[in-house]
Structure formats: C-alpha cells, structure tokens
Amino acid sequence: MMVVPVSRPQLGEAEKAFVNQALEANAISGIYGEFLERFENEFAAFCGTRYAVSCSNGTTALHLAMAAAGICEGDEVLVSTLTNMASFFAVLYLGARPVPVDIDPLTLTLDPADLARKITPRSKAVMVVHLFGHPTDMDPVNELAQANGLKVFEDCAEAHGATYKGRTVGSLGLAGGFSMFANKILTTGEGGMVTTDCPELAAKARSLKALAFGSSNKFMHEDIGYNYRMTNVQAAIGCGQMLVADRLVEKRREIGRYYSARLDAYREHLQLPIEMPWARNVIWMYHLSLRGALKGRRAEIMAALKEQGIETREGFIPYNLQKIFLERGWTREDACPVANSLAYESFYLPTGPAMTDAELDYVSTRFCAILDRLL
Ligand SMILES: Cc1ncc(COP(=O)(O)O)c(C=O)c1O
C-alpha cells in the first residue's frame, strides 16, 4: 500500500547549498547574513510590491502588518470567517475587535455583500483571506474600504503567486501577510513576510519586528517591539525556493487540473475548487466540500482514505463556530451561514510540490472507488 502524506515540501540542492553557506559564515541569526535582504528583495519582486519585510511566521506577519498600520485597542477589524484562526488571533493580539464576515460560496473567500452589511462607524480595517490559493474579489472590497475609510490587509498565507485581474496577491491592499510554513507554496520551514508599497508601514514593521531598537542609542527603544525575526538560515532556504518559485506554483496548478479531471463525474456530490475568470488559483490545497448524497459522510470518507494510506485534513472551522469565542460572547453561531454550511463538510486531499504522478493516480483511483461504493 502506498502512503501519501497530506503535504511535504520539496527542497532542492540550492536550498542545501545556501544553508551551508549561511552556516559557514556563522550567519545564523536574524540580524546578519546575505540571505535576509536578498530573500526580501526577491519576494517583493515576486509580489510586485516595493517592500517585503521578513518575519518569524504568517501569524506574526499579520500582527506586524496591522500593528505597523496603527490598528489598536477597540478598533473593529472585519475578517473573512473561514480561515486558520491565526488571522483572528493577529487582530486579538492588538486588543482590536474582530468581526467575522461570511464567504462567497464558490471561492470561499470574503463576500463583499456581507462586508457591506457588517461595516459600522467603529470599523477601521478589513482582512481578506485568499483561501486555499484562490484570491478574493478585491475591487468591491477596495471600493467599500475607500468609501468607509477602512485599511485593507490581505492574508496571503495560502496564496503565494495567486493573481487578481493580473495583479499578484500581497499587492492588492495596504499590506499583505504571508506564511512560509513547511506546507505552504514557498517555504522556509517556519517563516513569514509582510508586503507593502507604503514606505512608512514597511519601516515601522521592520522596527517592530526587531524589538524597536533606537537609532542613535540602540537601547533607547522607540516603541514596544517584538522579536519576530526570521533567521538568515531560514532566508537561505527561501532564496533557494525563489529560484523555482514559478515551478512550485505551476506544479500545484497541475495537481488541481489533474484531480478536477479525475473527479469531474462526481460534481453533483462534490464541490471542487474553481477559478473565477479574474483569478489565478494557485491550489494551496485541493479542497472539497461534500454535498448531495455525500453530505454528513466526511468522517467516513476520511477514514476510508486513511485505511488506504492517504492522509487528508478537515477544512477550517469558521470564527463564528469556535467555542473559545462563543463562550466569551464575542460572536454568534448564525453570524455567517454560508461558512457554517461547509464547516463540517469539507476536507482536502494530498497536495504539494513533491507529489509524483503515481501518487496522484493512486489517490484519485482509491478516492473514486470509495465514492463509487458510497453513491
Ligand atoms: C490563512 C492562514 N492565515 C495564517 C496562517 C498562519 O501562518 P503561520 O502558521 O506561519 O503562523 C496560516 C497557516 O498556518 C493560514 O493558513
């Protein structure tokens, strides 16, 4: 029996050579070393932004971006409800108040119509989440933001290289936050990046991520800073990944096309990933929602796949269904009905740059056999 992990990174010779170079130079911290600046410059070019500021992970990237933009206690931040809760935690670290916004049922990203309904005089910002590699419909979001004085942040943790009307995510709002975790499209193991065109925001993020040391006397600090630095060793891995960035993205798109072709006959019972005409979906993970006769049978399907050696993962549970927030009285279960309808009906298949044709065929064949048995 084949064993197929839900994801694994692909690290090449360049990553190893660069890491060795960093080690040989004793440049292992987040302060010195040739790879930090190089990775930031290359990543900014990849996203089409003026600046990229490296940091320790995607959660700290979102926190830094909003802190640098001055989001603070009491501010309301509207966030797409279906996401890794890191998006919401970042808002909470600032003492700000997250407000969940429902999703579009096809792209699973923030629904501008629900955003319009949820804006109040206290709203200060909106955070879109380009989920599973599909970008958010940004024009209506930016129009609403402009009309209501909201700052726009993009959670790009799952969407490196995705585009909206030809423009790359991370360049579509005031600032973007990326994750470089091991299962992400580009990885440094753990790591993150803030992207922006705003020089003041970039400078503030750079200061805050490194304890806000003073400029004339280092130890007269300029603010209450954080230590959110990426190390030069991680950046060395990142520089290796940048050499093959386009290929890493294209491979995931190929996986998406392959699975969709194999699963096409089951569309009545499976909602497959889509690509809107204005979008380039980079298929971070091949995410499915069960419908029709398969509704309510996720645990059974995931267990059957597991028995065949195929690892899968449940889809996200929205903010408005998280016990930790319901108990505090911060949200209501019925706040986002569209997201709720998917919450316990979705999961994702193995997806990643190191997947072989044999693995893709194996997963598809076994999955189709399970579906045929159930339907
Ligand atoms: C949508 C989303 N936002 C934020 C994060 C947080 O990133 P990290 O795990 O690097 O902190 C992740 C991934 O883990 C994510 O998928």
The ligand as a MOL file (V3000), in Angstrom:
LIG
                    3D

  0  0  0     0  0            999 V3000
M  V30 BEGIN CTAB
M  V30 COUNTS 16 16 0 0 0
M  V30 BEGIN ATOM
M  V30 1 C -4.9710 31.5230 6.1440 0
M  V30 2 C -3.8270 31.4320 7.1000 0
M  V30 3 N -3.5020 32.5100 7.8390 0
M  V30 4 C -2.4780 32.4860 8.6960 0
M  V30 5 C -1.7170 31.3560 8.8780 0
M  V30 6 C -0.6270 31.3810 9.9020 0
M  V30 7 O 0.6350 31.1370 9.3750 0
M  V30 8 P 1.7670 30.5050 10.3240 0
M  V30 9 O 1.4000 29.0920 10.5830 0
M  V30 10 O 3.0100 30.6270 9.5010 0
M  V30 11 O 1.8260 31.3330 11.5500 0
M  V30 12 C -1.9920 30.2080 8.1130 0
M  V30 13 C -1.2310 28.9650 8.1740 0
M  V30 14 O -0.8280 28.3750 9.0650 0
M  V30 15 C -3.0890 30.2490 7.2280 0
M  V30 16 O -3.4130 29.1470 6.5110 0
M  V30 END ATOM
M  V30 BEGIN BOND
M  V30 1 1 1 2
M  V30 2 1 2 3
M  V30 3 2 2 15
M  V30 4 2 3 4
M  V30 5 1 4 5
M  V30 6 1 5 6
M  V30 7 2 5 12
M  V30 8 1 6 7
M  V30 9 1 7 8
M  V30 10 2 8 9
M  V30 11 1 8 10
M  V30 12 1 8 11
M  V30 13 1 12 13
M  V30 14 1 12 15
M  V30 15 2 13 14
M  V30 16 1 15 16
M  V30 END BOND
M  V30 END CTAB
M  END
